[in-house]
Amino acid sequence: MTMAIDFEKLVFDLVMPLVIHPEDLLVKKFSEDEELITIQVLVNKEDLGRVIGKGGRIANAIRTISYAAASKIGKRVKIDIDSFE
């Protein structure tokens, strides 16, 4: 039995409360193959520091939650966080 996990929604729901400019938040599944799912997160440049956090702590927490969900279906997930210029 394979569970379908919507990683775009998962990451969106984790990032949304952190941003000041929610209208600029974009979470897109970039690619997916047998093992790896790549998620692209784009935020307003003013929100980039909030989403990454001091020393990358918040970004690492988002990745950890996503990794845990992905491991349940035998996949890995890579999350790229960037800002609009």
N, C-alpha and C positions, 0 to 999 in steps of 0.2 A: 504494500500500500504506500503510495507516494503522496505526500501532502503538497499542496500547491501553496507556496508562500509568496505573497506579493511583496518583494523586497523594495520596490519603489515606494509603496505605501508605508512600509515599516520605517524606512529611512526618512521619508517625508514627515511622518508623525513624530520621529525623534528630533528632527531639526526645527520644525515649525515653531515650537515654543521658545527657541533660542534667538530668533531673528526679529529685528525691528522693522524690516521691510519684507513682510510675507509675500507681497505681490511680486517680488523679484526671485522668490525661491523656485528653483527648478530641479527636480530629481528625475533622472532618466536612466533606464537600463540601457547601457551602452552596448554590451554584448553578453552572450551566454553560450557556453558550450557544455560538454559533458561534465566538466569539473569546476569551471570558473564562471562566476557572474560578475560583471563589471558595472558598477553604478557610478554615475557622474552626478555630483551635487554642485549646483551653481547658486551662489548667493550674491547679494549686493556687497560691494567691497567694504562697506561700513560694518557688515555683519560677519565678515570672514573671521576676525579675531574671536568673536563670540562663539562661533561654531567650532573652531579649532581648539580654543581654550588655552589656558596657560600651560606651556610645555606640551601642548597637544593632548591634554587630558580628556577634553570633551570629545574630540575626534576619535580618540582611542576607545572611549566608552561606547560611542556609536558603532564603531567597528566591532567591538567585542560582542555586543548584542546581536549584530548582523551575522557574525561568524558563528555564534551559537545556533541561530536559526538555520543557517546554511548547513551546518554539520549534521543536523537532524535529517536532511535529505541527501547527505553524502556529497555536498558541494562546498566550494570555497567562494568567498565573496571579496571583491576588491572595491574599495570606495575611494573615489577621487573627489576631493573638495577644492573648489576654485571659486573665483569671484568674477563678476562682470566688470569690465573696465569702466 
